[in-house]
Every structure is written in structure tokens, then in C-alpha cells.
Amino acid sequence: MFNYAQGRLRHQIDLLRQQFVQEGGLPFADVLSASGLEEALREIEATWNDRIYAPLVTLWVFIGQVLNADQSCRAAVARLIAHRVSQGLEPCSSETGAYCQARKRLPERFFAAVARLVGRNLDARVDPQWLWKGRRVCLFDGSTVSMPDTPENRREYPLAYNQVPGTSFAPARIGAIISLSCGAILDLGVCRYAGKGQGEVSLLRQLWDVLRPGDVLLGDRLMSGWVGMYLLKQRGVDTVSRLSAHRRADFRKGTRLGKDDHVVVWKKPSSIRSVDRATYNALPEAITVREVRFRVVQPGFRTRSVVVVTTILDPGLASAEELASLYRARWNNELDLRSIKITLQMDVLRCKTPELVRKEIWAHVLAYNLIRTVMAQAATIENVEPRSISFKAALQILEAFRPLIAYRAHCGADDQEELYEQLLGAIAVHRVADRPDRFEPRMTRKGPRGYEELKRPRREIKLHMLKRASKI
């Protein structure tokens, strides 16, 4: 465990909490609690002296780095220097070596613990009106991120079969369980892009301990597997997903509940690759599921008929129309992944070792959850749902207010509360309109830039250019 003065620790906790509106009598002001941060600090086993880049200071700088448009380490250290000068402290060196070493010393589980703490605390405190029929709905989906093509990254996250070393970024697969009510990421997993046991379903099985009995898991076609639906139902978790392309719904069979709505028995597959023989024999011979078909008649949509499969068998608990509406809400998962990958620039990571790459991912998750917390505060004050507020606008306004929050940190509680209310009011103004039937052509006005595609390693092309230049 690290050692430094308790008073300085309290100051660093206050600094982190102030920047994300975690003070006063505002709603959700205890999501990033001091006790939770102190518990996460226990994950640090190495000795940590009283220095400039203490764990919480390093975390604060790292969050600012992933939130800013300029995500370089030099810009992150420059922001720390500006903060120290504003507080009357001696400026630190503008070299980035000490900061990079501090990030390297912090264990990955420390970043993960703080990110999970914020996401789960926010989800636990949501307004019951934001729930679906009184139940928590969790979204799950996977995506990919890229990282520098260094030998270390490539060993742990190999290139795909059609990628040439030196011409592509190393890929990794991520999977996240996200709360539908508030958008918080409850847990996240990282694995290789391809290979046995590296798919989205495998990631889900690593993460589904975060689900509680009574929850509803909303996912895409991959979530409609026989064994996954059975194992989740055994945990008390219902699933709602689109029917897999490998199955066909026949509404002439089963127990009819209404038009295009029936309960049917799925027999156990002859083989399940994800379980061993003993586990396969212990599984039941069949499971009972419900299939609902609804049609999309809006012009411009590619899919005209959608079949949703669920383990919610009682139509009194959820009608066919309510299940169709819930499945349509799955699109929020795509928007959440877009927010963290594109808006927070996590699609292409910067770190050159696998451990630092995962720390960078968790820093993005923490920043994302903290922004979702601020959005939930603004939604509560304005009596709207968090999903109706723009994530991009919340990020822009929070970044604009952060220097002012730091400057007025020593003002009275009334002044700080007034500043926070102005911040939340500005965020709540930017609402996302409900436009479920919008569609756009998949085209762009931007043409090619005129550069050739990089098909060989850069060093080989530079050597070829030198040879051509020497002949002139």
C-alpha cells in the first residue's frame, strides 16, 4: 500500500470529485464516493511515496487526457502544470517521462475498480421511472478497437488473417454490459479479435455475474443461443433478442398467445461446442421460449419482418407490442458504443503495450461513466430521461466548465452549487429528438484524398524511396 499524508489524500479525492459535480446536495453526488476511491486504492500493492504523480493525481490527469481532443501525454502534463500554478504550487517538469512511469506503475485492476464503481453506483441510484416495467434492462454488444502495431501488442492481440504487419493497426475485441436506463457501463471485457473462445458470447459469459435476478438482457442475434438463454434463465435473468439466422419461426406450432405470438419448445442441439460432454449431458432436453413477430412498414428500412425471441413467457408481463418496443431500444447500445469510441476517441488507442492499452480502455470507460453521471444529474433536475440528453453536448459543456470549476474550488458552498446548477442547466438544454423512423443513404460527399493505400510496411517503402533518390 502506498504511503502519504491523509490530508493530501483528501485533497486529491476532493479535486477528482469537484471536476465531475460530485459535491453538495445535488442528485447522484455520491456516485464517486470517497470511501469507494479509498477502497479502489487498496488494489495498489506497491509502495507509493508522496510525490507529484500520486495515484489519484495520475488518474485525474489520465481522465483529462482521454476527455480532451488532444490526447497526447504532453498536453496532459501541460494541463497538470497549469493546475498546479493556479493553486499556487510549484510547477512540475513538462517532460512526460514521470507521468508515463506513474501510469505504468498503477495496476490495471485499480482503473477497472474505479470505472466499475462509478457505473454500478449510478445504475443503483436511477429513478424507478427510468426502468422498463419496473425491471432493470441491460444491453450487451461487442465492438473492436485498434492499437499501435508494436511487437508487444501484436503478440497478445494478433493481426487478422488478411492484415500485413506494418500496414495495419493491431485489433482487439471489446464487449460491454450497459444499463438501458442511464447508459452506464457496468462491466467490460477485452479479448483477441479472432480465435476459439474470443467471440462476443464468450465475453458475455465472463461478464454476466454483474446481472441480478429479475434483470432483462437485451441483445442482438448472437444472444439467442440455446445454451446462453438457458444458463441466464437459471440465474433469473430473462433475455430479449432477435431470432438467430440459423433458426426459422413457424407460428403454426406451439401454444398460440396472439397473432404472430406463440410459446414454443426448443430441443437441445445435438452438440454444443462451448461446453464439455459432462455439462452437455446435465443440460435439459428442451427449453421453452416465446417468439414474437412484428413488421416494419416504414419505407427506407431494409428489414420488413423481425422475429424476437425471449424467455418472458407470460403475455401479462410483457405484450407483443411492448417486446417489439423494447427490442427497438437496442439501438441505444450502438449509440453508446459510438459515444465511447468516436466521441471519446477510443477507436484507435495510443499505448504501445497490452497492459497500458487495457488501462487506457478503462480510463475511457471511467470518463464515459462520469459524463453519464453528470447527464443523470441534469436529467433529474429537469425531470427528463437521461437518454433524451445529448452525450456530445454534455462532454463539450463539461470540458468548457472544468477550468472554471477548478478556479472556484475554494469559493463557498453556495457559489459552487450555483455554478453546478448553471452547468447542469446548460447540459439539459441540448436534447436528442426521438426520430425512430429516420434513414439516410450510405453515401458521403468526401472523395478520396489522392493517397495510395499502404500495402507494405512503412520502413520498406522508405528504404525503396531512398534507393530511388540515390539513383537520381
Beta strands, then each sheet from edge to edge (+ up, - down):
strand 1: 137-147
strand 2: 170-179
strand 3: 185-192
strand 4: 216-219
strand 5: 238-242
strand 6: 255-258
strand 7: 261-267
strand 8: 286-295
strand 9: 305-310
sheet 1: 3+ 2- 1+ 4+ 5+ 9- 8+ 7- 6+
end
